[in-house]
Amino acid sequence: MRTQDKQRDDLVAAPSAFPLREVVLFGALLVAILSIYALMGAAYSTRMLVEAACYAILALGLTIQWGYAGQFNAGVMGFVALGGYCAMAFSMPVNAEFWSSPLAGELGQVLLIAAVGIAAVVGASRLHRLGVPKRLRTVLAVLAALVVYLLVSSQLGAVTEQIESQFGYIGGLGLPPWLGWIVGGAVAGVVGYFIGGVCLGLRSDYLAIATLGIAEIIKAVLKNADWLTRGTATVSPLPWPVPGPGEVGFTLARALYLSVTVVMIAVIFFLLHRAYHAPWGRMIRAIRDNETAAAAMGKDINKRRLEIFVLGCILMGIGGAALGSFNGIFDPQGYMPLNHTFLVLVMVILGGPGNNLGTIFGAVAVYLIWVMSEPLALAVLELAVAFGEGSFGWDAPTNLDSRALQARVFVIGLLITLVLRFAPKGLLPEKIRYHD
C-alpha cells in the first residue's frame, strides 16, 4: 500500500509534458510578426503590436470573467470607453479659464447636490432595516430617485449649457497619463461593481443582453456630455507616458510604448497565474463547474462572482485607457461593439477561455489577422482586376479600398467559424490539473 501511495504521489508531482503546441503556435506567430515587419516596415508593425498588446489586456479581463467564472460579458466596449475617458481627463491640460470662472463653483454645487441625493436614495432603499415594510420602502426609494433626477438634471443642464458655449468643455487635470490608466481601471471596477450587483443574478444569456445595453448607455452618455468629453468634437492629442514621436521619432516612441504594455501584460499574467492556481482560483472554477455543490460547501457564490466580474472590468478599463492614450484621440463615437466587444470575444475564443497564455496568443493573432486582412485583400483584388482587364476586358471598380476594408469582417467570421468547428475549446484550451 505504501509503495502504491508513493507511485501515486510521484505521478501527481511529475512535471508536465513538453508544451509542443504552445511552442509551435507561438513560433508561427513570431514568424508572422517578422514577416509583417519585413513587408510593412518597423513603424507600422510596431504600432500594430502596441494595439495588439492593449487588446491582450482587454482579452485577459474577459477571459477571467468568461473562462474562470462563466460570465458572458457583452459590454466590453463600455468599460473600454470608461478607461479611454479617464486617460483623457487626467492627461489633458487644465482649462484654466473654466476653473477661474464662477461656473466651476456652480458645477461643484450641482455635483454636491447629486451626491447628497444619491445618498438619500440609497438610504431610502435600506429603510426595511428600520422596520419599514418593503413595499413602502420601494415606493419611497423610487420617489426619492425621481425627485433627485428632476432637480439635478434641471440645474445641471443650465450649467453645462453655459460651459459648452463659453469654454467648450471643462478640460483635463494635467496629470501623468499612467495615473489616468489606474483611475480608468478603478472607475471601470466601480461601475462593474454596481452592474454586477444587479445583473449577476441573471442567466448567462440575459447577462449578455444587459451588459450590451449598459455599454451602449455608457457610450451615449460620453457622446452627449459635451461639457465633459467634447462629444463628437473629440479631444486630441492625448499625451503618452513615454517620449512621443515628435521627440524621438515614430519607431522608437512606439517601441517604448510597446515595452510599457509588455511589462503590464507580464505583471497581469503573473498575478492571474498565481490566483488561478491558488485556493481562490480553484474555488472560482468550482463555482463555475457546479454552483450547487460549491454552495453546499459553504462558499459565498454571489460574492465570488462579483469579485471576478469587477476584476475583469478593472483590466478592461486599464486596457481601454492604454489603447486610448496610444491612439492619441478620445472619440466617444469611435467605440463600436464590432471593434471593442466582438473582436475581444473572438480573441478569447481562439486562444482558449480560461487559459491566460492562450488568451494572449489569441489577442495578438486575431489582431494581426484583423489589421492585415485589408492590405492582403486589396492585393488579391488588384491581381483579380489586372487579370480580368487583361484577359476579359473587365472594367475595374473604383472602390477597391472600401471593398478590401470589408474583407476584414469576412475573414474574422470565417476564422471564428473554423475555430468553433475544429477547436471549440480554443487553440490552447484551459489545462485543468486534478490533485489526488
Secondary structure as the mmCIF struct_conf table of DSSP 4:
data_model
#
loop_
_struct_conf.conf_type_id
_struct_conf.id
_struct_conf.beg_label_comp_id
_struct_conf.beg_label_asym_id
_struct_conf.beg_label_seq_id
_struct_conf.end_label_comp_id
_struct_conf.end_label_asym_id
_struct_conf.end_label_seq_id
HELX_RH_AL_P HELX_RH_AL_P1 ARG A 2 ALA A 13
BEND BEND1 ALA A 14 ALA A 14
HELX_LH_PP_P HELX_LH_PP_P1 PRO A 15 PHE A 18
HELX_RH_AL_P HELX_RH_AL_P2 LEU A 20 MET A 40
HELX_RH_AL_P HELX_RH_AL_P3 ALA A 42 THR A 63
HELX_RH_PI_P HELX_RH_PI_P1 ILE A 64 TYR A 68
HELX_RH_AL_P HELX_RH_AL_P4 ALA A 69 ALA A 69
HELX_RH_AL_P HELX_RH_AL_P5 VAL A 76 SER A 91
BEND BEND2 MET A 92 MET A 92
HELX_LH_PP_P HELX_LH_PP_P2 PRO A 93 PRO A 93
STRN STRN1 VAL A 94 VAL A 94
HELX_RH_AL_P HELX_RH_AL_P6 ALA A 96 TRP A 99
TURN_TY1_P TURN_TY1_P1 SER A 100 SER A 100
BEND BEND3 SER A 101 SER A 101
HELX_RH_AL_P HELX_RH_AL_P7 PRO A 102 SER A 125
TURN_TY1_P TURN_TY1_P2 ARG A 126 ARG A 126
HELX_RH_3T_P HELX_RH_3T_P1 LEU A 127 LEU A 130
TURN_TY1_P TURN_TY1_P3 GLY A 131 GLY A 131
HELX_RH_AL_P HELX_RH_AL_P8 LYS A 134 GLN A 166
TURN_TY1_P TURN_TY1_P4 PHE A 167 PHE A 167
BEND BEND4 GLY A 168 TYR A 169
STRN STRN2 GLY A 171 GLY A 172
HELX_RH_AL_P HELX_RH_AL_P9 PRO A 177 CYS A 199
TURN_TY1_P TURN_TY1_P5 LEU A 200 GLY A 201
BEND BEND5 LEU A 202 LEU A 202
HELX_RH_AL_P HELX_RH_AL_P10 SER A 204 ASN A 224
HELX_RH_AL_P HELX_RH_AL_P11 ASP A 226 THR A 229
HELX_RH_3T_P HELX_RH_3T_P2 GLY A 231 ALA A 233
STRN STRN3 VAL A 235 VAL A 235
HELX_LH_PP_P HELX_LH_PP_P3 PRO A 237 TRP A 240
BEND BEND6 PRO A 241 VAL A 242
HELX_RH_AL_P HELX_RH_AL_P12 PRO A 245 VAL A 248
HELX_RH_AL_P HELX_RH_AL_P13 PHE A 250 HIS A 277
BEND BEND7 ALA A 278 ALA A 278
HELX_RH_AL_P HELX_RH_AL_P14 PRO A 279 ASP A 289
HELX_RH_AL_P HELX_RH_AL_P15 GLU A 291 ALA A 296
TURN_TY1_P TURN_TY1_P6 MET A 297 GLY A 298
HELX_RH_AL_P HELX_RH_AL_P16 ILE A 301 ASN A 327
TURN_TY1_P TURN_TY1_P7 GLY A 328 GLY A 328
STRN STRN4 PHE A 330 PHE A 330
HELX_RH_3T_P HELX_RH_3T_P3 PRO A 332 GLY A 334
HELX_RH_AL_P HELX_RH_AL_P17 PRO A 337 PRO A 337
HELX_RH_PI_P HELX_RH_PI_P2 LEU A 338 PHE A 342
HELX_RH_AL_P HELX_RH_AL_P18 LEU A 343 GLY A 351
TURN_TY1_P TURN_TY1_P8 PRO A 353 GLY A 354
HELX_RH_AL_P HELX_RH_AL_P19 ASN A 356 PHE A 392
HELX_LH_PP_P HELX_LH_PP_P4 TRP A 394 PRO A 397
BEND BEND8 THR A 398 THR A 398
HELX_RH_AL_P HELX_RH_AL_P20 LEU A 400 PHE A 422
TURN_TY1_P TURN_TY1_P9 PRO A 424 LYS A 425
BEND BEND9 LEU A 427 LEU A 428
HELX_LH_PP_P HELX_LH_PP_P5 ILE A 432 HIS A 435
#
